[in-house]
Structure formats: C-alpha cells, structure tokens
Amino acid sequence: MHKPQRQSNTEMQQRMVSVLIADDHKLISEALKIILVEEGDFSVETSVSLQSTLDVLRAHPKSFDVVMLDISMPGMEGLRSVKQVVDATHEGSVVIFSGTADDDFVWQAIEIGAKGFISKGQPFRSFAATLRLIADGNEFVPLSLSRSVKNATKGADGPDEQERRILKLVAEGKTNKEIAFELNSSEVAIKMKMRSICTKLDAKNRAHAAILAQRHGLITIDT
C-alpha cells in the first residue's frame, strides 16, 4: 500500500488524507468510511482490534495521516495500548475515538503523543473537516473537555500573574525547588501555589496544569 498522492484534477487541490479507523463497531466504521470517501480527498481503511491495528501499521509504516483509535475495542489496555499505536503510527496522528471521554484519560493520552479526542456523537458530516485539521498537524479537543480551563481564564478565579509565572517555569521543566529559588520563595510556598493552580485549572498534577495552560493561552513558551 502506498500513501495516496495529490489528486491530478486541477479543480481539486486538497491533498489526499489517509485514515485508519480502528474500531470494532463495524456499523460506525463503515458508515464513516463511506462519508469520508465521498468527500473525494480521503482514503480509508479499517481494523477491528488492537492487534489488527498494529499489524496494519507495522506492515505499512508511514501510510496513514490519521488513526482514529477506539479505546474499548478488543485488545486495548488503556494508555499502554494508546502508546503502542502512537509509536507504530510514525509521522501520522493518533486521535482517541470514543462515545464517551474521561477527561483525565484524554489528557494523559495527549501527554504520550495522541492528538486529541473525537466523539462518536458528533455529526458524521463534520468528521471530514476535523480530520483534515488533525492531518495538518493540529490537535483537536472538544470544548466539553476544556470548559473548566476556559472558564478559569476569565475573572478572579483564574490563575493570577504569579501563578502564570510558576506555570511557565513548570512548562520549562523547572522543579519546585528551582522555581522557589528563582522567585525568591520557599519550596513549601510553591507547592501550595501549585495545589491552588491545579484546583483552578481542574488539573491532575503540575505537568497536566502546564499543558492545559499552554493549550489555552495562559502562558507561552519561548522557542
């Protein structure tokens, strides 16, 4: 299998997007496949278990722009399996594809390389635009998963200036001890601040808080 090339028709300049739908719910995967293929710029394959997904990815490395990964299909064992698929996808993007989403699971999946979450409940006709966005290297997280963070960017309940500075230093890889030294504070005070930050952002830990802060524009990291 070769990765599809650009269409020769000059009236259709969008590049082809190759998608692997890894889902054992055949009615969903086949219906979605039909809709995407009708768009004209998608090539689609399907798999029904973790093992068959890994077999396809290993047999055809670099063949897929996006892998839509159902986290409840046969063989899946949580984040460990997500990481296996991420590693096997090479330059492509893995996105969690599920009817329901646990916020913590999705954010942890993103931390290990996934590009976001697509709900099976969203209108099928909207999938093409979402997949093109992901294929271009963007991450996609529905508003429902980030509402608490978006709310935290507004009003007095959001991270204050010092807390944003702490988040920036966390994102740069600094330890609490190093942050305390840089801000002329104590390590205990920084730990207390981090607890407050995590509460405001509904984050599970300091790393998660830094990721959320970057995603929602609370901090920017110099490159």
Solvent accessible surface area in square Angstrom, and as a share of the most:
residue,aa,sasa,rsa
1,M,95,0.42
2,H,166,0.74
3,K,82,0.35
4,P,46,0.29
5,Q,142,0.63
6,R,168,0.61
7,Q,52,0.23
8,S,111,0.72
9,N,75,0.39
10,T,110,0.64
11,E,154,0.69
12,M,74,0.33
13,Q,121,0.54
14,Q,97,0.43
15,R,80,0.29
16,M,34,0.15
17,V,5,0.03
18,S,3,0.02
19,V,0,0.00
20,L,0,0.00
21,I,0,0.00
22,A,0,0.00
23,D,1,0.00
24,D,51,0.26
25,H,88,0.39
26,K,129,0.55
27,L,162,0.80
28,I,48,0.24
29,S,2,0.02
30,E,80,0.36
31,A,39,0.30
32,L,0,0.00
33,K,64,0.27
34,I,104,0.53
35,I,25,0.13
36,L,0,0.00
37,V,74,0.43
38,E,114,0.51
39,E,64,0.29
40,G,27,0.26
41,D,1,0.00
42,F,8,0.03
43,S,36,0.23
44,V,13,0.08
45,E,63,0.28
46,T,47,0.27
47,S,7,0.04
48,V,61,0.35
49,S,23,0.15
50,L,16,0.08
51,Q,106,0.47
52,S,33,0.22
53,T,0,0.00
54,L,5,0.02
55,D,71,0.37
56,V,33,0.19
57,L,4,0.02
58,R,139,0.51
59,A,68,0.53
60,H,56,0.25
61,P,71,0.45
62,K,113,0.48
63,S,8,0.05
64,F,8,0.03
65,D,15,0.08
66,V,0,0.00
67,V,0,0.00
68,M,0,0.00
69,L,0,0.00
70,D,2,0.01
71,I,45,0.23
72,S,84,0.54
73,M,3,0.01
74,P,72,0.45
75,G,50,0.48
76,M,26,0.11
77,E,111,0.50
78,G,29,0.28
79,L,50,0.25
80,R,151,0.55
81,S,0,0.00
82,V,0,0.00
83,K,88,0.37
84,Q,53,0.24
85,V,0,0.00
86,V,25,0.15
87,D,82,0.42
88,A,11,0.09
89,T,4,0.02
90,H,97,0.43
91,E,139,0.62
92,G,20,0.19
93,S,10,0.06
94,V,3,0.02
95,V,0,0.00
96,I,1,0.00
97,F,0,0.00
98,S,11,0.07
99,G,49,0.48
100,T,112,0.65
101,A,34,0.26
102,D,90,0.47
103,D,61,0.32
104,D,62,0.32
105,F,37,0.16
106,V,1,0.01
107,W,7,0.02
108,Q,55,0.25
109,A,0,0.00
110,I,10,0.05
111,E,70,0.31
112,I,55,0.28
113,G,35,0.34
114,A,2,0.01
115,K,58,0.25
116,G,0,0.00
117,F,10,0.04
118,I,0,0.00
119,S,28,0.18
120,K,32,0.13
121,G,69,0.66
122,Q,33,0.15
123,P,97,0.61
124,F,49,0.21
125,R,158,0.58
126,S,43,0.28
127,F,0,0.00
128,A,4,0.03
129,A,66,0.51
130,T,11,0.07
131,L,0,0.00
132,R,55,0.20
133,L,75,0.37
134,I,0,0.00
135,A,16,0.13
136,D,101,0.52
137,G,47,0.45
138,N,65,0.33
139,E,71,0.32
140,F,50,0.21
141,V,36,0.20
142,P,27,0.17
143,L,97,0.48
144,S,69,0.45
145,L,14,0.07
146,S,2,0.02
147,R,124,0.45
148,S,48,0.31
149,V,3,0.02
150,K,81,0.34
151,N,89,0.46
152,A,7,0.05
153,T,48,0.28
154,K,148,0.63
155,G,71,0.68
156,A,106,0.82
157,D,111,0.58
158,G,8,0.08
159,P,6,0.04
160,D,67,0.35
161,E,153,0.68
162,Q,81,0.36
163,E,4,0.02
164,R,85,0.31
165,R,129,0.47
166,I,0,0.00
167,L,0,0.00
168,K,60,0.25
169,L,10,0.05
170,V,11,0.06
171,A,31,0.24
172,E,78,0.35
173,G,60,0.58
174,K,60,0.25
175,T,70,0.41
176,N,27,0.14
177,K,143,0.60
178,E,83,0.37
179,I,0,0.00
180,A,6,0.04
181,F,180,0.75
182,E,84,0.38
183,L,26,0.13
184,N,143,0.73
185,S,48,0.31
186,S,59,0.38
187,E,68,0.30
188,V,102,0.59
189,A,39,0.30
190,I,2,0.01
191,K,90,0.38
192,M,117,0.52
193,K,60,0.25
194,M,11,0.05
195,R,161,0.59
196,S,40,0.26
197,I,0,0.00
198,C,22,0.13
199,T,111,0.64
200,K,62,0.26
201,L,0,0.00
202,D,95,0.49
203,A,14,0.11
204,K,77,0.33
205,N,62,0.32
206,R,76,0.28
207,A,47,0.37
208,H,2,0.01
209,A,0,0.00
210,A,5,0.04
211,I,36,0.18
212,L,2,0.01
213,A,0,0.00
214,Q,77,0.34
215,R,81,0.30
216,H,42,0.19
217,G,56,0.54
218,L,11,0.06
219,I,13,0.07
220,T,103,0.60
221,I,54,0.28
222,D,119,0.61
223,T,180,1.04
